[in-house]
């Protein structure tokens, strides 16, 4: 695995997590 590939995977993972959080926040607000 090249450092660039690892970096790319890490960035993708962070973006997926952020996307997940952004989608979850409205649901949390609605349930409160």
N, CA, C, O and CB atoms as a CASP TS submission, in Angstrom:
PFRMAT TS
TARGET T0000
AUTHOR 0000-0000-0000
METHOD Language model
MODEL 1
PARENT N/A
ATOM      1  N   UNK     1       0.849  -1.200   0.000  1.00  0.00           N
ATOM      2  CA  UNK     1       0.000   0.000   0.000  1.00  0.00           C
ATOM      3  C   UNK     1       0.886   1.251   0.000  1.00  0.00           C
ATOM      4  O   UNK     1       1.756   1.415   0.856  1.00  0.00           O
ATOM      5  CB  UNK     1      -0.961   0.005   1.239  1.00  0.00           C
ATOM      6  N   UNK     2       0.648   2.108  -0.959  1.00  0.00           N
ATOM      7  CA  UNK     2       1.424   3.353  -1.004  1.00  0.00           C
ATOM      8  C   UNK     2       0.857   4.356  -0.006  1.00  0.00           C
ATOM      9  O   UNK     2      -0.326   4.286   0.325  1.00  0.00           O
ATOM     10  CB  UNK     2       1.422   3.954  -2.433  1.00  0.00           C
ATOM     11  N   UNK     3       1.671   5.282   0.479  1.00  0.00           N
ATOM     12  CA  UNK     3       1.177   6.306   1.422  1.00  0.00           C
ATOM     13  C   UNK     3       0.008   7.086   0.838  1.00  0.00           C
ATOM     14  O   UNK     3      -0.916   7.463   1.559  1.00  0.00           O
ATOM     15  CB  UNK     3       2.304   7.276   1.800  1.00  0.00           C
ATOM     16  N   UNK     4       0.050   7.329  -0.470  1.00  0.00           N
ATOM     17  CA  UNK     4      -1.041   8.080  -1.092  1.00  0.00           C
ATOM     18  C   UNK     4      -2.356   7.311  -1.003  1.00  0.00           C
ATOM     19  O   UNK     4      -3.407   7.894  -0.740  1.00  0.00           O
ATOM     20  CB  UNK     4      -0.710   8.390  -2.559  1.00  0.00           C
ATOM     21  N   UNK     5      -2.290   5.998  -1.223  1.00  0.00           N
ATOM     22  CA  UNK     5      -3.500   5.176  -1.147  1.00  0.00           C
ATOM     23  C   UNK     5      -4.064   5.187   0.265  1.00  0.00           C
ATOM     24  O   UNK     5      -5.274   5.306   0.458  1.00  0.00           O
ATOM     25  CB  UNK     5      -3.206   3.733  -1.591  1.00  0.00           C
ATOM     26  N   UNK     6      -3.183   5.062   1.249  1.00  0.00           N
ATOM     27  CA  UNK     6      -3.634   5.096   2.640  1.00  0.00           C
ATOM     28  C   UNK     6      -4.268   6.442   2.963  1.00  0.00           C
ATOM     29  O   UNK     6      -5.300   6.505   3.632  1.00  0.00           O
ATOM     30  CB  UNK     6      -2.462   4.816   3.596  1.00  0.00           C
ATOM     31  N   UNK     7      -3.658   7.500   2.494  1.00  0.00           N
ATOM     32  CA  UNK     7      -4.198   8.841   2.730  1.00  0.00           C
ATOM     33  C   UNK     7      -5.577   8.980   2.087  1.00  0.00           C
ATOM     34  O   UNK     7      -6.501   9.524   2.691  1.00  0.00           O
ATOM     35  CB  UNK     7      -3.237   9.920   2.179  1.00  0.00           C
ATOM     36  N   UNK     8      -5.705   8.484   0.862  1.00  0.00           N
ATOM     37  CA  UNK     8      -6.979   8.565   0.153  1.00  0.00           C
ATOM     38  C   UNK     8      -8.060   7.791   0.904  1.00  0.00           C
ATOM     39  O   UNK     8      -9.182   8.276   1.051  1.00  0.00           O
ATOM     40  CB  UNK     8      -6.835   8.026  -1.281  1.00  0.00           C
ATOM     41  N   UNK     9      -7.730   6.603   1.373  1.00  0.00           N
ATOM     42  CA  UNK     9      -8.699   5.802   2.122  1.00  0.00           C
ATOM     43  C   UNK     9      -9.117   6.516   3.398  1.00  0.00           C
ATOM     44  O   UNK     9     -10.290   6.501   3.770  1.00  0.00           O
ATOM     45  CB  UNK     9      -8.117   4.423   2.455  1.00  0.00           C
ATOM     46  N   UNK    10      -8.158   7.138   4.064  1.00  0.00           N
ATOM     47  CA  UNK    10      -8.458   7.852   5.302  1.00  0.00           C
ATOM     48  C   UNK    10      -9.395   9.018   5.026  1.00  0.00           C
ATOM     49  O   UNK    10     -10.352   9.239   5.768  1.00  0.00           O
ATOM     50  CB  UNK    10      -7.164   8.353   5.968  1.00  0.00           C
ATOM     51  N   UNK    11      -9.121   9.765   3.957  1.00  0.00           N
ATOM     52  CA  UNK    11      -9.980  10.900   3.600  1.00  0.00           C
ATOM     53  C   UNK    11     -11.388  10.421   3.267  1.00  0.00           C
ATOM     54  O   UNK    11     -12.369  11.030   3.694  1.00  0.00           O
ATOM     55  CB  UNK    11      -9.386  11.678   2.406  1.00  0.00           C
ATOM     56  N   UNK    12     -11.491   9.345   2.513  1.00  0.00           N
ATOM     57  CA  UNK    12     -12.810   8.805   2.165  1.00  0.00           C
ATOM     58  C   UNK    12     -13.558   8.394   3.425  1.00  0.00           C
ATOM     59  O   UNK    12     -14.757   8.643   3.555  1.00  0.00           O
ATOM     60  CB  UNK    12     -12.675   7.599   1.206  1.00  0.00           C
ATOM     61  N   UNK    13     -12.853   7.773   4.340  1.00  0.00           N
ATOM     62  CA  UNK    13     -13.464   7.330   5.589  1.00  0.00           C
ATOM     63  C   UNK    13     -13.985   8.526   6.385  1.00  0.00           C
ATOM     64  O   UNK    13     -15.098   8.486   6.908  1.00  0.00           O
ATOM     65  CB  UNK    13     -12.453   6.528   6.428  1.00  0.00           C
ATOM     66  N   UNK    14     -13.188   9.581   6.478  1.00  0.00           N
ATOM     67  CA  UNK    14     -13.597  10.785   7.209  1.00  0.00           C
ATOM     68  C   UNK    14     -14.815  11.419   6.539  1.00  0.00           C
ATOM     69  O   UNK    14     -15.750  11.839   7.221  1.00  0.00           O
ATOM     70  CB  UNK    14     -12.429  11.806   7.283  1.00  0.00           C
ATOM     71  N   UNK    15     -14.809  11.489   5.219  1.00  0.00           N
ATOM     72  CA  UNK    15     -15.939  12.087   4.510  1.00  0.00           C
ATOM     73  C   UNK    15     -17.208  11.267   4.719  1.00  0.00           C
ATOM     74  O   UNK    15     -18.293  11.826   4.875  1.00  0.00           O
ATOM     75  CB  UNK    15     -15.630  12.207   3.011  1.00  0.00           C
ATOM     76  N   UNK    16     -17.071   9.952   4.723  1.00  0.00           N
ATOM     77  CA  UNK    16     -18.243   9.098   4.955  1.00  0.00           C
ATOM     78  C   UNK    16     -18.779   9.317   6.363  1.00  0.00           C
ATOM     79  O   UNK    16     -19.993   9.395   6.557  1.00  0.00           O
ATOM     80  CB  UNK    16     -17.887   7.605   4.743  1.00  0.00           C
ATOM     81  N   UNK    17     -17.900   9.415   7.338  1.00  0.00           N
ATOM     82  CA  UNK    17     -18.320   9.643   8.720  1.00  0.00           C
ATOM     83  C   UNK    17     -19.022  10.987   8.844  1.00  0.00           C
ATOM     84  O   UNK    17     -20.060  11.085   9.498  1.00  0.00           O
ATOM     85  CB  UNK    17     -17.114   9.581   9.675  1.00  0.00           C
ATOM     86  N   UNK    18     -18.468  12.023   8.225  1.00  0.00           N
ATOM     87  CA  UNK    18     -19.086  13.343   8.284  1.00  0.00           C
ATOM     88  C   UNK    18     -20.461  13.314   7.638  1.00  0.00           C
ATOM     89  O   UNK    18     -21.410  13.900   8.159  1.00  0.00           O
ATOM     90  CB  UNK    18     -18.198  14.389   7.599  1.00  0.00           C
ATOM     91  N   UNK    19     -20.567  12.642   6.522  1.00  0.00           N
ATOM     92  CA  UNK    19     -21.837  12.534   5.823  1.00  0.00           C
ATOM     93  C   UNK    19     -22.859  11.836   6.716  1.00  0.00           C
ATOM     94  O   UNK    19     -24.012  12.258   6.804  1.00  0.00           O
ATOM     95  CB  UNK    19     -21.666  11.773   4.492  1.00  0.00           C
ATOM     96  N   UNK    20     -22.427  10.772   7.370  1.00  0.00           N
ATOM     97  CA  UNK    20     -23.297  10.016   8.267  1.00  0.00           C
ATOM     98  C   UNK    20     -23.785  10.902   9.414  1.00  0.00           C
ATOM     99  O   UNK    20     -24.970  10.891   9.747  1.00  0.00           O
ATOM    100  CB  UNK    20     -22.558   8.781   8.820  1.00  0.00           C
ATOM    101  N   UNK    21     -22.881  11.663  10.013  1.00  0.00           N
ATOM    102  CA  UNK    21     -23.229  12.551  11.124  1.00  0.00           C
ATOM    103  C   UNK    21     -24.205  13.624  10.655  1.00  0.00           C
ATOM    104  O   UNK    21     -25.199  13.899  11.328  1.00  0.00           O
ATOM    105  CB  UNK    21     -21.962  13.202  11.722  1.00  0.00           C
ATOM    106  N   UNK    22     -23.928  14.227   9.509  1.00  0.00           N
ATOM    107  CA  UNK    22     -24.795  15.288   8.979  1.00  0.00           C
ATOM    108  C   UNK    22     -26.203  14.744   8.739  1.00  0.00           C
ATOM    109  O   UNK    22     -27.184  15.449   8.979  1.00  0.00           O
ATOM    110  CB  UNK    22     -24.211  15.871   7.664  1.00  0.00           C
ATOM    111  N   UNK    23     -26.313  13.513   8.273  1.00  0.00           N
ATOM    112  CA  UNK    23     -27.626  12.925   8.022  1.00  0.00           C
ATOM    113  C   UNK    23     -28.315  12.548   9.324  1.00  0.00           C
ATOM    114  O   UNK    23     -29.545  12.543   9.393  1.00  0.00           O
ATOM    115  CB  UNK    23     -27.497  11.698   7.123  1.00  0.00           C
ATOM    116  N   UNK    24     -27.547  12.234  10.352  1.00  0.00           N
ATOM    117  CA  UNK    24     -28.132  11.817  11.628  1.00  0.00           C
ATOM    118  C   UNK    24     -28.650  13.003  12.433  1.00  0.00           C
ATOM    119  O   UNK    24     -29.635  12.864  13.158  1.00  0.00           O
ATOM    120  CB  UNK    24     -27.107  11.050  12.447  1.00  0.00           C
ATOM    121  N   UNK    25     -28.012  14.158  12.324  1.00  0.00           N
ATOM    122  CA  UNK    25     -28.381  15.313  13.151  1.00  0.00           C
ATOM    123  C   UNK    25     -29.853  15.709  12.978  1.00  0.00           C
ATOM    124  O   UNK    25     -30.526  15.917  13.987  1.00  0.00           O
ATOM    125  CB  UNK    25     -27.488  16.501  12.807  1.00  0.00           C
ATOM    126  N   UNK    26     -30.384  15.824  11.765  1.00  0.00           N
ATOM    127  CA  UNK    26     -31.808  16.180  11.637  1.00  0.00           C
ATOM    128  C   UNK    26     -32.713  15.164  12.329  1.00  0.00           C
ATOM    129  O   UNK    26     -33.713  15.540  12.941  1.00  0.00           O
ATOM    130  CB  UNK    26     -32.195  16.290  10.160  1.00  0.00           C
ATOM    131  N   UNK    27     -32.370  13.887  12.237  1.00  0.00           N
ATOM    132  CA  UNK    27     -33.181  12.858  12.888  1.00  0.00           C
ATOM    133  C   UNK    27     -33.157  13.040  14.400  1.00  0.00           C
ATOM    134  O   UNK    27     -34.176  12.869  15.070  1.00  0.00           O
ATOM    135  CB  UNK    27     -32.679  11.452  12.513  1.00  0.00           C
ATOM    136  N   UNK    28     -31.996  13.386  14.930  1.00  0.00           N
ATOM    137  CA  UNK    28     -31.890  13.619  16.371  1.00  0.00           C
ATOM    138  C   UNK    28     -32.747  14.815  16.768  1.00  0.00           C
ATOM    139  O   UNK    28     -33.424  14.781  17.795  1.00  0.00           O
ATOM    140  CB  UNK    28     -30.418  13.849  16.784  1.00  0.00           C
ATOM    141  N   UNK    29     -32.719  15.866  15.961  1.00  0.00           N
ATOM    142  CA  UNK    29     -33.505  17.060  16.284  1.00  0.00           C
ATOM    143  C   UNK    29     -34.998  16.737  16.249  1.00  0.00           C
ATOM    144  O   UNK    29     -35.758  17.224  17.086  1.00  0.00           O
ATOM    145  CB  UNK    29     -33.181  18.209  15.301  1.00  0.00           C
ATOM    146  N   UNK    30     -35.418  15.921  15.286  1.00  0.00           N
ATOM    147  CA  UNK    30     -36.838  15.600  15.165  1.00  0.00           C
ATOM    148  C   UNK    30     -37.304  14.741  16.335  1.00  0.00           C
ATOM    149  O   UNK    30     -38.446  14.861  16.776  1.00  0.00           O
ATOM    150  CB  UNK    30     -37.113  14.881  13.840  1.00  0.00           C
ATOM    151  N   UNK    31     -36.439  13.887  16.832  1.00  0.00           N
ATOM    152  CA  UNK    31     -36.850  12.982  17.902  1.00  0.00           C
ATOM    153  C   UNK    31     -36.857  13.666  19.270  1.00  0.00           C
ATOM    154  O   UNK    31     -37.406  13.123  20.229  1.00  0.00           O
ATOM    155  CB  UNK    31     -35.932  11.774  17.938  1.00  0.00           C
ATOM    156  N   UNK    32     -36.246  14.864  19.369  1.00  0.00           N
ATOM    157  CA  UNK    32     -36.199  15.538  20.662  1.00  0.00           C
ATOM    158  C   UNK    32     -37.491  16.302  20.923  1.00  0.00           C
ATOM    159  O   UNK    32     -37.633  16.934  21.970  1.00  0.00           O
ATOM    160  CB  UNK    32     -35.000  16.489  20.725  1.00  0.00           C
TER
END
